[in-house]
């Protein structure tokens, strides 16, 4: 580094030791005794670190990033709630995309391949934001306009209807919004398409292995939550034999087609309540 006139702030340097989760505790203990130094200065070992806006932990479970992102999204929902009164309703979707979905989309192809249960906290926050912007506010305020003492005796005690929240599935469908699960699928499929269409960047392109039998199919790697496996599996599962989409198709057409199919998948089955099939990639065909 000195020969190349590179200067590194040692105080800001740290490293993470990534290791398999099934290793014996004795081996882990011996490995943790190893010390890394740079110019005779010990580099601090950490369990998690924020890198390019994404919090990476030593086990790649993304729990720390999910908690941090959820906190940020709750703050953005609060901002939206305070300023929505002074903004025309026709700009609500732009407000949602700018202040909320921009944070939700950032780096989602890296950490978004988690199970639906682990993504549930963020999905709850997303539904809350959708209710704030697109929900029936008058019906919500009507619940609090009547004093309890003016109600009849049999209605003094508030029932479950009073605490029931507005269903968000019709709101997502009406405004053409993608859930966090669909955003992950949309981002992965689109990024994979652009990588193979433009053949760039080369390091990522080399991680995809096309099938020798069918040019529009890929060899699926070892199952994991990584972008390569998730995008490859989704692409193979979603391909329709009658589809005319291939890697010579324009990017805008593929982008709009995938979003249209995802919106259709979200709105299937029950019209009010969400179900697991609304987020199942096997239901997506294009």
LINJO-V339692 format. One record per backbone hydrogen bond with DSSP energy under -0.5 kcal/mol. NH is the residue of the N-H (numbers start at 1). CO is the residue of the C=O. Records with the same first field share a line. If there is no record, write none. Layout:
NH->CO  CO
This chain:
5->2
6->1
10->8
12->9
13->10
15->44
18->16
19->58
23->20
28->24
29->25
30->26
31->27
32->28
33->29  30
34->31
38->41
41->38
43->36
44->13
46->15
49->56
51->49  54
54->51
56->49  54
58->47
60->57
66->62
67->63
68->64
69->65
70->66
71->67
72->68
73->69
74->70
75->71
76->72
77->73
78->74
79->75
80->76
81->77
82->78
83->79
84->80
86->83
87->84
91->88
92->89
95->91
96->92
97->93
98->94
99->95
100->96
101->96
102->97
103->100
104->100
105->101
106->102
108->105
110->107
111->107
112->108
114->111
119->115
120->116  117
123->119
124->120
125->121
126->122
127->123
128->124
129->125
130->126
131->127
132->128
133->129
134->130
135->131
137->135
140->136
141->137
142->138
143->139  140
144->141
145->142
146->142
147->145
150->147
151->147  148
155->152
156->153
158->156
162->159
163->159
164->160
169->272
172->168
173->169
174->170
175->171
176->172  173
177->172
183->179
184->180
185->181
186->182
187->183
188->184
189->185
190->186
191->187
192->188
193->189
194->190
195->191
196->192
197->193
198->194
199->195
200->195
205->201
206->202
207->204
208->205
210->208
211->214  217
217->214
219->209
220->218
230->226
231->227
232->228
233->229
234->230
235->231
236->232
237->233
238->234
239->235
243->240
249->246
254->250
255->251
256->252
257->253
258->254
259->255
260->256
261->257
262->258
263->259
264->260
265->261
266->262
267->263
268->265
278->275
279->276
280->277
281->279
283->280
284->281
286->238
